[in-house]
Amino acid sequence: MLSTRRLGLFVVALVLCSFAPSAHAQAPTAPGVEIDCDDKQPELDVHPLNDPVVEITCTVKNPSSFQESISVEKEWDGLEVDMMLEEDTFDLGPDEEEDFKVTFSGQTRISADIAYDFTLVATVTNVGMLEWPEALASNATVSGDLKIATFGMVDLDISDKSTRTVNQGDEVKITFQFQNNGNDDDRIRVSITNTAELEDAGFTFPGGTSVAEDVSEGGVSTVRELTVRAPSEVAEDERYQVTFQAQSENDNDAPVSESSISIQLEASNSAGGLGGGLEEVDKDTLVMYGSIGAAVLFGLIFVVALARTLRRRANAQPMYVPPVEVDDEPEEDKLDEFDHLDLSDLDDLFPENDGDDFDDVFAEL
C-alpha cells in the first residue's frame, strides 16, 4: 500500500501528465510563482512634523498553466519600525498577477543610522483543487532595505539679546551657540542675513558674515561669535536690527532658526567752544547734573534769605538789661524781691510772632 505522501505525488504526476503535449498542443507551464516590488530601498520620513509611514507596491504573479493558491510571508526583524502586508494569500489563474501594499510605520526622530533588511517569500500552496506538496513547493523571493530618511533641525541660541549701544567706529561681538536637533550628524551654518541693508548703512564685518561647525546628532556647538563694526561717521541717533539665521547643511528643506539683536547708534555731539570733552557727556548725565545744580542753588538762596530775616528781627528787638544794685542786705532778704517780679516781663524776651519768621524767609525768596 502506498503512503499518503507518495499517493499525493502520484496524483500530482497524473495532473501534470493530463496536460502532456499532443502533436498540435502547446506544452503547459509547470506550477510556479513570481514576486517583485516597485521600490526595494524605501525611505521612512521620521521628521517630527510628518507622519512616519511609507508604502511600497509589490506584485505576485502566477506564470504557470494552472490555477494556483499562493501565500506570501515576510522576513522582518525591525524593532522600531513595523512592516505590514495588505494581503498575504492570493488565488491566481494561469498567467494572472495581483498587486498588494506593504506598509512600514514607525516613530518620529529615529536615528538615520538605522536600516532594516526585509524579504518577501511567495510560495505555491495549491494547484487547482490539490494541495501542493512541500517536496515540490515552488517559491520566489524579493529583498530590499528600509532606510531612515535624514532630516535637519537646528536651534540658534543667543543668550544676551539686549540692545547694544555703540558710537561711530565701535565694534560689538555677538556670541551664540546652536544645537543639532536632527537625526544625523550635521554641519550647521549661522549667517547674518541682512548684510546688504547694514552695509548700505555703513556697517562692516571684520570676521565675516557667517560661521559653520560640524555638530553631532543631538549635540551643541562651541561658543561662536560674529563681529559688527559701526559706521565710521554717525550723523544722528538710529537703531538697526542684525538678524542671525542658523541652517542645516544636511537638509536644505529644513526650517531655519532666526534671532535678532538691536544696535543703537549714538551720534557724536559737538559742544562748540566749551571744550573739555563736554560733547562726550550724554543727555541723561546732563539732566542729572542740572538737577543737582538747581537743588544746591536753591539751598544757598534759602540760607541767605533765612540769615537776613533773622538779622532784621534781631535789630528790631530792644535789648533788655536789668538794673544791677549793690545791696548789703542778707541773702535771704533778696529772695523776697522775686515775689514782686512780674512774670509777664518774660514775654518781652520771647515774642509771640516767631512763627512768622519762615513766612518772611519765603517772602525774601
C-alpha positions as CSV (number, residue, x, y, z in Angstrom):
1,M,0.0,0.0,0.0
2,L,1.4,3.4,-1.0
3,S,1.9,6.1,1.7
4,T,-0.1,9.2,1.7
5,R,2.8,11.3,0.6
6,R,3.6,9.0,-2.3
7,L,-0.1,9.0,-3.2
8,G,-0.1,12.7,-3.3
9,L,2.9,12.8,-5.6
10,F,1.3,10.2,-7.8
11,V,-1.9,12.4,-8.1
12,V,0.2,15.5,-9.0
13,A,2.1,13.5,-11.6
14,L,-1.2,12.4,-13.1
15,V,-2.4,16.0,-13.2
16,L,0.7,17.1,-15.0
17,C,0.5,14.2,-17.4
18,S,-3.0,15.3,-18.3
19,F,-1.5,18.4,-19.7
20,A,1.1,16.4,-21.7
21,P,1.5,18.0,-25.2
22,S,-0.2,16.4,-28.1
23,A,1.1,16.8,-31.6
24,H,-0.8,20.0,-32.1
25,A,-1.0,21.4,-28.5
26,Q,1.3,23.8,-26.7
27,A,3.3,22.4,-23.7
28,P,1.9,23.5,-20.3
29,T,4.0,25.6,-17.9
30,A,4.7,23.9,-14.6
31,P,3.4,25.4,-11.4
32,G,5.4,28.3,-10.1
33,V,5.3,31.9,-8.8
34,E,7.0,35.3,-9.2
35,I,7.1,38.3,-6.9
36,D,8.6,41.8,-7.2
37,C,8.3,45.3,-5.6
38,D,8.5,48.7,-7.2
39,D,10.8,50.1,-4.6
40,K,13.4,47.9,-2.9
41,Q,15.0,50.8,-0.9
42,P,12.2,52.8,0.6
43,E,12.9,55.7,3.0
44,L,10.9,56.4,6.1
45,D,10.4,60.1,6.9
46,V,10.6,60.5,10.6
47,H,10.6,64.3,10.9
48,P,8.6,65.4,14.0
49,L,6.1,67.3,11.8
50,N,5.4,64.4,9.4
51,D,3.7,61.1,9.6
52,P,6.4,58.3,9.7
53,V,4.7,56.0,7.2
54,V,5.9,54.7,3.8
55,E,4.3,52.3,1.4
56,I,5.6,50.3,-1.5
57,T,3.7,48.2,-4.1
58,C,4.6,44.6,-4.7
59,T,3.3,42.2,-7.3
60,V,2.8,38.5,-7.1
61,K,2.3,36.5,-10.4
62,N,1.3,33.0,-11.5
63,P,3.3,32.2,-14.6
64,S,2.0,28.6,-14.9
65,S,-0.8,27.0,-16.8
66,F,-2.7,26.0,-13.7
67,Q,-4.9,27.7,-11.2
68,E,-2.8,28.4,-8.1
69,S,-3.1,29.5,-4.5
70,I,-0.1,31.5,-3.3
71,S,1.0,32.5,0.2
72,V,3.3,35.5,0.9
73,E,5.3,35.7,4.1
74,K,7.6,38.5,5.4
75,E,11.0,38.1,6.9
76,W,11.5,41.2,9.2
77,D,13.4,42.0,12.3
78,G,12.8,45.7,12.7
79,L,12.4,46.8,16.3
80,E,11.4,50.5,15.9
81,V,9.5,50.1,12.7
82,D,6.6,47.8,11.8
83,M,6.1,46.0,8.5
84,M,2.6,45.1,7.4
85,L,1.2,43.3,4.3
86,E,-2.1,44.4,2.8
87,E,-2.7,40.8,1.8
88,D,-0.8,37.6,2.2
89,T,-2.9,34.9,0.2
90,F,-3.8,35.0,-3.4
91,D,-5.8,32.8,-5.9
92,L,-4.5,33.4,-9.4
93,G,-5.4,31.8,-12.7
94,P,-2.8,31.0,-15.3
95,D,-0.6,34.0,-16.1
96,E,-2.5,36.2,-13.7
97,E,-0.9,38.7,-11.3
98,E,-2.1,40.9,-8.4
99,D,-0.7,44.0,-6.6
100,F,-0.6,44.5,-2.8
101,K,0.7,47.2,-0.5
102,V,3.5,46.8,2.0
103,T,3.5,49.5,4.7
104,F,6.3,50.5,7.0
105,S,5.4,52.7,10.0
106,G,7.5,53.8,13.0
107,Q,8.1,56.7,15.4
108,T,9.5,60.2,14.7
109,R,13.1,61.1,15.4
110,I,14.5,57.7,14.7
111,S,18.2,58.0,14.0
112,A,19.3,58.0,10.4
113,D,22.0,55.4,11.2
114,I,19.3,52.7,11.5
115,A,18.5,50.5,8.4
116,Y,16.4,47.3,8.2
117,D,16.5,44.4,5.7
118,F,13.3,42.9,4.5
119,T,12.4,39.8,2.4
120,L,9.1,38.7,1.0
121,V,8.7,34.9,0.2
122,A,5.9,33.8,-2.2
123,T,5.0,30.1,-2.1
124,V,2.6,28.0,-4.1
125,T,0.3,26.2,-1.7
126,N,-2.3,24.7,-4.1
127,V,-2.5,23.8,-7.7
128,G,-6.1,23.5,-8.9
129,M,-8.0,21.6,-6.2
130,L,-4.9,19.8,-4.9
131,E,-2.7,20.8,-2.1
132,W,0.8,21.3,-3.5
133,P,3.3,19.1,-1.6
134,E,6.3,20.8,0.1
135,A,8.6,18.5,-1.7
136,L,7.5,20.1,-4.9
137,A,7.0,23.5,-3.5
138,S,7.8,26.4,-5.8
139,N,8.6,29.8,-4.3
140,A,10.1,33.2,-5.2
141,T,11.6,35.9,-3.1
142,V,12.3,39.7,-3.2
143,S,14.5,41.6,-0.8
144,G,15.1,45.2,0.0
145,D,16.4,47.7,2.5
146,L,14.4,50.1,4.5
147,K,16.3,53.3,5.3
148,I,15.5,56.2,7.7
149,A,15.5,59.5,5.8
150,T,17.8,62.2,7.2
151,F,16.1,65.4,8.4
152,G,17.7,68.6,9.7
153,M,16.5,70.6,12.6
154,V,18.6,73.4,14.3
155,D,18.1,75.7,17.2
156,L,20.0,79.0,17.5
157,D,20.6,80.4,21.0
158,I,21.8,84.0,21.6
159,S,22.0,84.3,25.4
160,D,22.3,88.1,25.6
161,K,19.7,89.7,23.4
162,S,20.0,93.2,25.0
163,T,20.4,96.3,22.8
164,R,24.0,97.2,22.1
165,T,24.7,100.9,22.1
166,V,27.7,102.0,20.1
167,N,29.4,105.1,18.8
168,Q,31.0,105.6,15.4
169,G,33.7,103.0,14.6
170,D,32.9,100.9,17.7
171,E,32.8,97.1,17.4
172,V,30.4,94.8,19.1
173,K,30.8,91.0,19.3
174,I,27.7,88.8,19.3
175,T,28.2,85.4,20.8
176,F,25.9,82.4,20.3
177,Q,25.6,78.6,20.2
178,F,23.5,76.3,18.0
179,Q,22.0,72.8,18.6
180,N,21.6,69.9,16.3
181,N,18.1,68.5,16.8
182,G,18.1,66.4,13.6
183,N,18.5,62.7,13.3
184,D,22.0,62.7,11.9
185,D,25.4,64.4,12.3
186,D,25.1,67.8,10.6
187,R,27.1,70.8,9.5
188,I,25.3,73.9,10.7
189,R,25.9,77.4,9.4
190,V,25.0,80.6,11.1
191,S,24.8,83.8,8.9
192,I,23.8,87.4,9.1
193,T,21.0,87.6,6.6
194,N,20.5,91.3,6.3
195,T,24.1,92.2,5.5
196,A,23.2,94.2,2.4
197,E,21.0,96.6,4.4
198,L,23.6,97.0,7.1
199,E,26.4,97.6,4.6
200,D,24.4,100.3,3.0
201,A,24.2,102.0,6.4
202,G,28.0,101.8,6.8
203,F,28.4,98.7,8.9
204,T,31.3,96.3,8.3
205,F,32.0,92.8,9.4
206,P,35.7,92.3,10.3
207,G,35.4,88.5,10.9
208,G,33.0,87.7,8.0
209,T,29.2,87.3,8.0
210,S,28.9,83.5,8.7
211,V,30.4,80.6,10.7
212,A,29.9,76.9,10.3
213,E,30.6,73.9,12.5
214,D,30.0,70.1,12.4
215,V,27.7,69.1,15.2
216,S,26.9,65.5,16.2
217,E,23.3,64.3,16.4
218,G,21.7,65.8,19.5
219,G,24.9,67.9,20.2
220,V,25.6,71.6,20.8
221,S,28.3,73.7,19.1
222,T,31.1,75.5,20.8
223,V,30.5,79.2,21.6
224,R,30.9,81.1,18.4
225,E,30.9,84.9,17.6
226,L,30.4,87.4,14.8
227,T,31.7,91.0,15.0
228,V,29.7,94.0,13.8
229,R,31.6,97.3,13.4
230,A,29.6,100.6,13.5
231,P,29.9,103.1,10.6
232,S,32.9,105.5,10.8
233,E,30.6,108.5,10.8
234,V,27.2,108.7,12.5
235,A,25.2,111.8,11.8
236,E,22.2,111.1,14.0
237,D,21.0,108.5,16.5
238,E,19.4,105.5,14.8
239,R,18.6,101.9,15.6
240,Y,19.2,98.8,13.4
241,Q,18.4,95.1,13.6
242,V,21.0,92.5,13.0
243,T,19.3,89.2,12.0
244,F,21.1,85.9,12.6
245,Q,20.0,82.6,10.9
246,A,21.0,79.0,11.6
247,Q,20.5,76.4,8.9
248,S,21.2,72.7,8.4
249,E,23.5,71.8,5.5
250,N,22.2,68.2,5.6
251,D,18.7,69.2,4.7
252,N,18.0,72.2,2.5
253,D,14.3,72.0,3.2
254,A,14.7,72.1,7.0
255,P,13.2,75.1,8.7
256,V,15.8,77.8,9.8
257,S,16.2,79.2,13.2
258,E,16.4,83.0,13.5
259,S,17.2,85.6,16.2
260,S,17.7,89.4,16.0
261,I,19.8,91.8,18.0
262,S,19.2,95.6,18.2
263,I,22.1,98.0,17.7
264,Q,21.7,101.6,18.8
265,L,23.9,104.1,17.0
266,E,24.8,107.2,19.0
267,A,25.7,110.4,17.1
268,S,28.8,112.4,18.2
269,N,27.5,115.8,19.6
270,S,29.8,118.8,19.4
271,A,30.0,121.4,22.3
272,G,31.5,124.3,20.3
273,G,33.9,126.5,22.2
274,L,33.1,124.9,25.6
275,G,35.7,122.2,25.1
276,G,36.8,120.0,27.9
277,G,35.2,116.9,26.4
278,L,31.7,118.1,27.2
279,E,30.5,116.7,23.9
280,E,31.1,113.2,25.3
281,V,28.6,113.6,28.1
282,D,25.2,112.0,27.3
283,K,21.8,113.6,27.7
284,D,20.9,111.7,30.8
285,T,24.1,112.8,32.6
286,L,23.5,116.4,31.7
287,V,20.0,116.3,33.1
288,M,21.3,114.7,36.3
289,Y,24.0,117.4,36.7
290,G,21.4,120.1,36.1
291,S,19.1,118.8,38.8
292,I,21.9,118.7,41.3
293,G,23.0,122.2,40.5
294,A,19.4,123.6,40.8
295,A,19.0,122.0,44.2
296,V,22.3,123.4,45.5
297,L,21.4,126.9,44.2
298,F,18.0,126.8,45.9
299,G,19.6,125.8,49.1
300,L,22.1,128.7,49.1
301,I,19.3,131.2,48.4
302,F,17.2,129.7,51.2
303,V,20.1,130.0,53.7
304,V,20.9,133.6,52.7
305,A,17.2,134.6,53.0
306,L,16.9,133.0,56.4
307,A,20.0,134.8,57.7
308,R,18.8,138.1,56.5
309,T,15.4,137.6,58.1
310,L,16.9,136.6,61.5
311,R,19.3,139.5,61.4
312,R,16.5,142.0,60.7
313,R,14.4,140.6,63.6
314,A,17.3,140.9,65.9
315,N,18.0,144.5,65.1
316,A,14.3,145.4,65.6
317,Q,14.1,143.8,69.1
318,P,15.2,146.1,72.0
319,M,17.6,144.6,74.4
320,Y,16.5,144.4,78.0
321,V,19.2,145.0,80.5
322,P,18.1,144.6,84.1
323,P,19.5,147.2,86.7
324,V,22.2,146.0,88.9
325,E,22.0,147.1,92.5
326,V,24.5,146.5,95.3
327,D,22.9,145.7,98.5
328,D,24.3,144.6,101.7
329,E,21.1,143.0,102.8
330,P,21.2,139.4,103.8
331,E,20.8,136.8,101.1
332,E,17.5,135.6,102.4
333,D,16.0,139.1,102.1
334,K,16.9,139.3,98.5
335,L,14.8,136.3,97.7
336,D,11.8,138.4,98.7
337,E,12.4,140.6,95.7
338,F,11.2,137.9,93.3
339,D,7.8,138.0,95.0
340,H,7.2,141.3,93.3
341,L,8.6,140.3,89.9
342,D,6.0,140.4,87.1
343,L,6.4,137.2,85.0
344,S,4.7,138.9,82.1
345,D,8.1,140.7,81.6
346,L,9.4,137.4,80.2
347,D,7.1,137.7,77.2
348,D,9.3,140.6,76.0
349,L,12.2,138.1,75.7
350,F,10.2,135.6,73.6
351,P,7.9,137.4,71.1
352,E,4.8,135.5,70.0
353,N,5.3,136.1,66.3
354,D,8.4,133.9,66.0
355,G,6.3,131.6,63.8
356,D,6.2,134.2,61.1
357,D,9.9,134.1,60.5
358,F,9.6,131.3,57.9
359,D,6.9,133.4,56.1
360,D,9.4,136.2,55.9
361,V,12.1,133.9,54.6
362,F,9.9,132.8,51.7
363,A,8.9,136.3,51.2
364,E,12.6,137.1,50.7
365,L,12.8,134.4,48.1
